[in-house]
Every structure is written in structure tokens, then in C-alpha cells.
Amino acid sequence: MTLITPHDIRSWRFTTRGWLHQSYDADEVDDLLDDAADSLEQVSLWALITHSRMHALQAGHQRRRRSLKRRRAAIKNNRKRKTNE
């Protein structure tokens, strides 16, 4: 499935029917709307996945920083104990 672009939507030309009351072919309009909805759904899914990955990376980074702080504090405490003994 290829994604429909904003340019595709803006440049789309519908076939008109009738000479007295001009109207668009309902099937062509439905096809365009279906393609646009499918494309929007796909892009929304990509955005959700990207946001989830970024959130997971940030959360992992924060956990690593806290872990490093705890390790540094433990090392400092061990050094203080050794110097006091």
C-alpha cells in the first residue's frame, strides 16, 4: 500500500456527471476518502510507535543515571569506611 500525500489530495480531480446538475462520482469520492483514511491510520501508527520508543529510551536513560548515582554513592561510602578504619 502506498501512502497518499497531501499533494495527491489537493491535485485530485473528480469526474463530473450530468450537464444540468453537475455532481461528482460517489465511487471516486469514496475511493479518495478510503485512501486518505488508510494513509492517516498508517501515519498515526508510525507516530505512536515512534513516541513509545522515545519514551522507553528516555525511561531507560533515567534508570541508568539513577543506577550510576547509587554506585558512585556506594563507592564513596566504601572509601570513607576504609579511611576511618
C-alpha positions as CSV (number, residue, x, y, z in Angstrom):
1,M,0.0,0.0,0.0
2,T,1.4,3.4,-0.9
3,L,0.6,6.3,1.2
4,I,-1.5,9.1,-0.2
5,T,0.2,12.5,0.2
6,P,-1.3,16.0,0.8
7,H,-0.3,16.8,-2.8
8,D,-2.3,13.8,-4.1
9,I,-5.4,15.0,-2.2
10,R,-5.0,18.6,-3.4
11,S,-4.4,17.7,-7.0
12,W,-7.2,15.0,-7.2
13,R,-9.7,15.7,-9.9
14,F,-13.1,14.0,-9.9
15,T,-15.2,13.1,-12.9
16,T,-18.4,15.2,-13.1
17,R,-21.7,13.8,-14.3
18,G,-24.6,15.5,-16.0
19,W,-24.7,18.8,-17.7
20,L,-27.7,20.4,-15.9
21,H,-26.8,19.4,-12.3
22,Q,-23.1,18.8,-12.1
23,S,-22.1,16.2,-9.5
24,Y,-19.2,14.1,-8.6
25,D,-19.0,10.3,-9.0
26,A,-19.7,9.0,-5.5
27,D,-17.4,6.0,-6.0
28,E,-14.4,8.2,-6.8
29,V,-15.0,10.3,-3.7
30,D,-15.3,7.2,-1.6
31,D,-12.1,5.8,-3.0
32,L,-10.2,9.0,-2.2
33,L,-11.6,9.1,1.3
34,D,-10.7,5.4,1.9
35,D,-7.1,6.1,0.7
36,A,-6.8,9.2,2.8
37,A,-8.1,7.3,5.9
38,D,-5.8,4.4,5.3
39,S,-2.8,6.7,5.0
40,L,-3.7,8.7,8.1
41,E,-4.1,5.4,10.1
42,Q,-0.7,4.3,8.9
43,V,1.0,7.6,9.8
44,S,-0.8,7.6,13.2
45,L,0.5,4.1,13.9
46,W,4.1,5.2,13.0
47,A,3.8,8.2,15.2
48,L,2.6,6.1,18.1
49,I,5.4,3.6,17.7
50,T,8.0,6.3,17.5
51,H,6.6,8.0,20.6
52,S,6.6,4.8,22.5
53,R,10.2,4.0,21.5
54,M,11.4,7.5,22.5
55,H,9.6,7.2,25.9
56,A,11.2,3.8,26.5
57,L,14.7,5.2,25.6
58,Q,14.2,8.2,27.9
59,A,13.0,5.9,30.8
60,G,15.9,3.6,30.3
61,H,18.3,6.5,30.3
62,Q,16.9,7.8,33.6
63,R,17.1,4.4,35.2
64,R,20.8,4.1,34.2
65,R,21.5,7.6,35.6
66,R,19.9,6.6,38.9
67,S,21.9,3.4,39.0
68,L,25.2,5.2,38.3
69,K,24.4,7.7,41.1
70,R,23.8,4.8,43.5
71,R,27.0,3.1,42.5
72,R,29.0,6.3,42.9
73,A,27.5,6.9,46.4
74,A,28.3,3.3,47.4
75,I,31.9,3.7,46.2
76,K,32.2,7.0,48.2
77,N,30.8,5.3,51.3
78,N,33.2,2.4,51.0
79,R,36.1,4.8,50.7
80,K,35.0,6.7,53.8
81,R,34.7,3.4,55.7
82,K,38.2,2.3,54.7
83,T,39.8,5.6,55.6
84,N,38.0,5.6,59.0
85,E,39.2,2.0,59.8
